[in-house]
Amino acid sequence: MSGIKPIYRVPLMAEINEIPWNGYNVVSTFSGGGGSCLGYRMAGFHVLWANEFVEEARKTYRANHPGTILDSHDIRTVTANDILSAIGMKVGEIDLFDGSPPCCAFSTAGKREKGWGKERAYSDDKVQRIEDLFEEYIRILRELQPKTFVAENVSGMVKGTALGYFKQYIREMKECGYRVKAQLLNSKWLGVPQARERIIFIGVRNDLEKDPVFPKPFPYFYTLHDAFKDLPEEREEKDRLIEEYARYRSGTVLRKLPKNPKRPIKGSSVMNGSYFNLSRESFYAPCSTICQMNGQKGAAGNCHPVEDRKFTISELKRITSLPDDFILTGEYSKQWERAGRMVPPVMMMNIAKTIQKEVLDKCKTT
């Protein structure tokens, strides 16, 4: 690892609100608690309109993005005319169209093919089919004809049987009138102290005559030690989490794992292959992927390097590149879920800055 590594620091919400507008706008779908939208704001974009179906996610979104129109309808009922009427724009005028369709149907950590085509519970007891929501994103893309787009999904989309869906989506996006590329990016190489792989689709409308461009990986990564610098002690919260986790079998397994390993170590290393989702993290490395379900009581998940507990919410914000003063609503498990479902904002900021510099700005000068 080479290169000068700046101190890890995510700007506070007040600082983000003061970032000057870069002249470009964003419309977002499947917006969750607003991680991607926050990344666009960090890059200087204005997020005009967003859609989110889950109420608890909307609570978090509203608390942090008061200047954005937040639509709560099922995406299957939303049309381009609905969006354009709300923001006072015409077809083709939106600079960037964003979307992170729910992805558990393609996740390598889930049931994958066994659940395809079936309705399933998705956060806050919402029940719906998951894997076809990407088609809704493509439908709206076709209707809106934005200059560029960014879509995100799990790495499992390019593995096994799901690869067929991936190829289909690429083809359909191109048929909408776009040059399209997809790349597997890891947030740890884009300024986030979390190893989180995601497939990122970037499209540029054909008439702009520019190819999609992805950010170059940084020559360094941030560790948990970097991320937790100057965090408040929060001893009472930490003790509560230690006491709570000790009541569960996962806590018993965690206590068998060596403290502060050189790299994250799995519970499966001491449990004959089981407890693979339990991870003792390391101060010497980025955190493993934060799974949205791991904040539930007793669930195996990401745990502290030297204490027998899960992370505090303040620690979780640092890991996921959320500002210290970002508001996560609901109880502990819901706050963890919101952060775990988000595209890390700093990752999206770097993707957005690249699109601005290499595509949108160049279209102004040609």
NUMARTOR-985103 format. One record per residue (C-alpha): x, y, z; chain; residue number from 1. Coordinates in steps of 0.25 Angstrom, whole numbers, plus 5000, padded with zeros to 4 digits. Example, Ala and Ser with C-alpha at 12.3 -4.5 7.8 and 13.67 -1.06 7.14 Angstrom:
BEGIN
  east  north    up  ch    i
  5049   4982  5031   A    1
  5055   4996  5029   A    2
//
This chain:
BEGIN
  east  north    up  ch    i
  5000   5000  5000   A    1
  5006   5013  4996   A    2
  5002   5028  4995   A    3
  5000   5038  5006   A    4
  4987   5035  5014   A    5
  4979   5047  5018   A    6
  4973   5046  5032   A    7
  4959   5039  5031   A    8
  4948   5049  5034   A    9
  4934   5050  5028   A   10
  4929   5065  5028   A   11
  4917   5068  5038   A   12
  4903   5070  5032   A   13
  4905   5085  5034   A   14
  4917   5085  5026   A   15
  4911   5077  5015   A   16
  4899   5087  5014   A   17
  4909   5098  5011   A   18
  4916   5091  5000   A   19
  4913   5099  4987   A   20
  4904   5094  4976   A   21
  4912   5088  4964   A   22
  4901   5092  4955   A   23
  4895   5078  4953   A   24
  4883   5071  4959   A   25
  4879   5057  4963   A   26
  4866   5049  4964   A   27
  4867   5036  4973   A   28
  4859   5023  4974   A   29
  4860   5012  4984   A   30
  4866   5023  4993   A   31
  4866   5016  5006   A   32
  4871   5025  5018   A   33
  4878   5034  5008   A   34
  4893   5029  5007   A   35
  4894   5030  4992   A   36
  4887   5044  4992   A   37
  4897   5048  5003   A   38
  4908   5044  4994   A   39
  4903   5053  4983   A   40
  4901   5064  4992   A   41
  4916   5063  4997   A   42
  4919   5064  4982   A   43
  4912   5077  4980   A   44
  4899   5071  4973   A   45
  4885   5075  4977   A   46
  4876   5064  4980   A   47
  4862   5069  4975   A   48
  4853   5056  4977   A   49
  4854   5043  4984   A   50
  4845   5031  4985   A   51
  4845   5021  4997   A   52
  4835   5011  5000   A   53
  4839   5007  5015   A   54
  4833   5016  5026   A   55
  4845   5015  5035   A   56
  4855   5018  5024   A   57
  4846   5030  5020   A   58
  4847   5035  5035   A   59
  4863   5035  5034   A   60
  4862   5041  5020   A   61
  4853   5053  5024   A   62
  4862   5055  5036   A   63
  4875   5057  5028   A   64
  4869   5062  5014   A   65
  4859   5073  5017   A   66
  4861   5080  5004   A   67
  4857   5068  4995   A   68
  4843   5064  4991   A   69
  4841   5050  4997   A   70
  4831   5041  4990   A   71
  4825   5029  4997   A   72
  4818   5022  4986   A   73
  4821   5007  4982   A   74
  4831   5009  4971   A   75
  4822   5001  4962   A   76
  4812   5012  4962   A   77
  4821   5023  4959   A   78
  4823   5029  4945   A   79
  4832   5039  4939   A   80
  4821   5049  4938   A   81
  4819   5048  4953   A   82
  4834   5051  4955   A   83
  4835   5062  4944   A   84
  4823   5069  4949   A   85
  4828   5070  4964   A   86
  4841   5076  4960   A   87
  4837   5084  4948   A   88
  4846   5078  4937   A   89
  4844   5072  4924   A   90
  4848   5058  4918   A   91
  4863   5058  4916   A   92
  4867   5070  4926   A   93
  4871   5062  4938   A   94
  4886   5061  4939   A   95
  4887   5048  4947   A   96
  4876   5037  4951   A   97
  4880   5028  4963   A   98
  4875   5015  4968   A   99
  4878   5004  4977   A  100
  4867   4993  4975   A  101
  4866   4984  4987   A  102
  4876   4973  4985   A  103
  4874   4961  4995   A  104
  4869   4952  4984   A  105
  4883   4953  4978   A  106
  4891   4953  4991   A  107
  4902   4942  4993   A  108
  4898   4942  5007   A  109
  4883   4939  5005   A  110
  4875   4928  4998   A  111
  4877   4934  4984   A  112
  4870   4925  4974   A  113
  4860   4918  4984   A  114
  4853   4932  4986   A  115
  4853   4937  4972   A  116
  4839   4940  4967   A  117
  4833   4939  4981   A  118
  4828   4950  4990   A  119
  4836   4952  5003   A  120
  4837   4961  5015   A  121
  4846   4973  5013   A  122
  4848   4982  5024   A  123
  4837   4987  5033   A  124
  4828   4975  5029   A  125
  4827   4981  5015   A  126
  4824   4969  5006   A  127
  4827   4969  4991   A  128
  4835   4962  4980   A  129
  4849   4967  4980   A  130
  4857   4963  4968   A  131
  4848   4969  4958   A  132
  4849   4983  4964   A  133
  4861   4986  4955   A  134
  4852   4985  4943   A  135
  4844   4997  4950   A  136
  4857   5005  4950   A  137
  4859   5002  4936   A  138
  4845   5006  4932   A  139
  4846   5019  4938   A  140
  4860   5021  4932   A  141
  4854   5019  4919   A  142
  4843   5029  4921   A  143
  4851   5040  4928   A  144
  4863   5039  4918   A  145
  4873   5046  4928   A  146
  4887   5050  4923   A  147
  4894   5039  4932   A  148
  4890   5029  4942   A  149
  4896   5021  4953   A  150
  4890   5008  4958   A  151
  4895   4999  4969   A  152
  4893   4984  4973   A  153
  4901   4973  4981   A  154
  4913   4966  4976   A  155
  4904   4953  4975   A  156
  4897   4958  4963   A  157
  4910   4954  4955   A  158
  4911   4940  4961   A  159
  4904   4927  4957   A  160
  4890   4927  4951   A  161
  4888   4942  4955   A  162
  4898   4946  4944   A  163
  4886   4944  4934   A  164
  4879   4955  4941   A  165
  4891   4964  4940   A  166
  4893   4962  4925   A  167
  4878   4964  4923   A  168
  4879   4977  4930   A  169
  4891   4982  4923   A  170
  4884   4979  4910   A  171
  4871   4986  4914   A  172
  4879   4999  4919   A  173
  4886   5000  4905   A  174
  4872   4998  4898   A  175
  4868   5011  4906   A  176
  4878   5019  4898   A  177
  4890   5018  4906   A  178
  4905   5014  4906   A  179
  4906   5005  4919   A  180
  4917   4999  4927   A  181
  4917   4992  4940   A  182
  4928   4990  4950   A  183
  4930   4982  4963   A  184
  4935   4993  4973   A  185
  4940   4991  4987   A  186
  4937   5003  4996   A  187
  4950   5001  5004   A  188
  4958   5006  4991   A  189
  4949   5018  4991   A  190
  4951   5024  5004   A  191
  4942   5016  5013   A  192
  4947   5008  5025   A  193
  4938   4996  5021   A  194
  4941   4985  5011   A  195
  4928   4985  5003   A  196
  4927   4980  4989   A  197
  4916   4985  4980   A  198
  4912   4985  4965   A  199
  4911   4999  4960   A  200
  4904   5002  4946   A  201
  4907   5015  4940   A  202
  4900   5020  4927   A  203
  4902   5032  4918   A  204
  4892   5035  4908   A  205
  4896   5032  4894   A  206
  4894   5047  4888   A  207
  4905   5052  4899   A  208
  4915   5043  4892   A  209
  4923   5040  4904   A  210
  4927   5027  4911   A  211
  4923   5023  4925   A  212
  4935   5025  4934   A  213
  4938   5019  4948   A  214
  4947   5025  4959   A  215
  4961   5020  4961   A  216
  4964   5012  4973   A  217
  4971   5020  4984   A  218
  4986   5015  4987   A  219
  4982   5013  5002   A  220
  4971   5008  5010   A  221
  4965   5013  5024   A  222
  4965   5003  5036   A  223
  4956   5003  5048   A  224
  4967   5009  5056   A  225
  4967   5021  5046   A  226
  4952   5021  5046   A  227
  4950   5021  5062   A  228
  4960   5033  5064   A  229
  4954   5043  5074   A  230
  4941   5036  5076   A  231
  4934   5039  5089   A  232
  4936   5028  5100   A  233
  4921   5024  5101   A  234
  4924   5014  5112   A  235
  4910   5012  5117   A  236
  4906   5008  5103   A  237
  4917   4999  5101   A  238
  4915   4992  5114   A  239
  4900   4990  5110   A  240
  4904   4984  5097   A  241
  4914   4974  5104   A  242
  4903   4970  5115   A  243
  4893   4968  5104   A  244
  4902   4960  5095   A  245
  4906   4951  5106   A  246
  4892   4945  5107   A  247
  4893   4939  5093   A  248
  4900   4927  5087   A  249
  4907   4937  5077   A  250
  4913   4944  5089   A  251
  4919   4931  5094   A  252
  4925   4928  5081   A  253
  4931   4942  5080   A  254
  4938   4940  5093   A  255
  4945   4929  5087   A  256
  4951   4937  5076   A  257
  4965   4944  5079   A  258
  4964   4959  5082   A  259
  4969   4969  5071   A  260
  4974   4959  5060   A  261
  4982   4964  5049   A  262
  4970   4963  5040   A  263
  4955   4960  5042   A  264
  4953   4946  5047   A  265
  4940   4938  5046   A  266
  4933   4930  5056   A  267
  4934   4918  5047   A  268
  4949   4917  5050   A  269
  4945   4911  5064   A  270
  4932   4905  5061   A  271
  4934   4895  5050   A  272
  4929   4904  5039   A  273
  4917   4909  5046   A  274
  4915   4924  5050   A  275
  4922   4929  5037   A  276
  4914   4942  5038   A  277
  4920   4945  5052   A  278
  4933   4953  5050   A  279
  4943   4958  5060   A  280
  4948   4971  5053   A  281
  4962   4976  5054   A  282
  4967   4990  5057   A  283
  4978   4987  5046   A  284
  4968   4986  5034   A  285
  4955   4991  5029   A  286
  4942   4985  5035   A  287
  4936   4974  5028   A  288
  4923   4977  5020   A  289
  4912   4982  5029   A  290
  4900   4973  5027   A  291
  4887   4980  5030   A  292
  4881   4969  5039   A  293
  4893   4968  5048   A  294
  4888   4978  5058   A  295
  4877   4969  5062   A  296
  4878   4964  5076   A  297
  4886   4951  5077   A  298
  4889   4951  5062   A  299
  4903   4947  5058   A  300
  4910   4959  5051   A  301
  4921   4969  5052   A  302
  4927   4971  5065   A  303
  4937   4979  5072   A  304
  4952   4976  5071   A  305
  4955   4975  5086   A  306
  4942   4976  5093   A  307
  4931   4965  5093   A  308
  4920   4973  5087   A  309
  4915   4979  5074   A  310
  4918   4993  5070   A  311
  4911   5005  5076   A  312
  4903   5013  5066   A  313
  4914   5024  5066   A  314
  4924   5014  5062   A  315
  4915   5009  5051   A  316
  4914   5023  5045   A  317
  4929   5024  5044   A  318
  4930   5010  5038   A  319
  4919   5013  5028   A  320
  4924   5027  5025   A  321
  4912   5034  5031   A  322
  4914   5048  5038   A  323
  4915   5047  5053   A  324
  4902   5056  5053   A  325
  4895   5048  5043   A  326
  4881   5044  5049   A  327
  4877   5029  5049   A  328
  4863   5027  5054   A  329
  4857   5016  5062   A  330
  4863   5006  5072   A  331
  4877   5000  5071   A  332
  4873   4989  5061   A  333
  4866   4999  5052   A  334
  4878   5009  5052   A  335
  4887   4997  5049   A  336
  4878   4993  5037   A  337
  4878   5007  5031   A  338
  4893   5008  5031   A  339
  4895   4994  5026   A  340
  4886   4996  5014   A  341
  4892   5009  5010   A  342
  4902   5011  4999   A  343
  4914   5017  5007   A  344
  4912   5032  5004   A  345
  4927   5034  5002   A  346
  4928   5023  4992   A  347
  4916   5030  4984   A  348
  4922   5043  4986   A  349
  4935   5038  4978   A  350
  4926   5032  4967   A  351
  4918   5045  4966   A  352
  4930   5053  4965   A  353
  4936   5045  4954   A  354
  4923   5045  4946   A  355
  4923   5061  4947   A  356
  4937   5062  4943   A  357
  4938   5052  4932   A  358
  4924   5053  4926   A  359
  4915   5065  4930   A  360
  4926   5076  4930   A  361
  4932   5071  4917   A  362
  4918   5071  4911   A  363
  4917   5086  4914   A  364
  4930   5089  4907   A  365
  4927   5081  4894   A  366
//
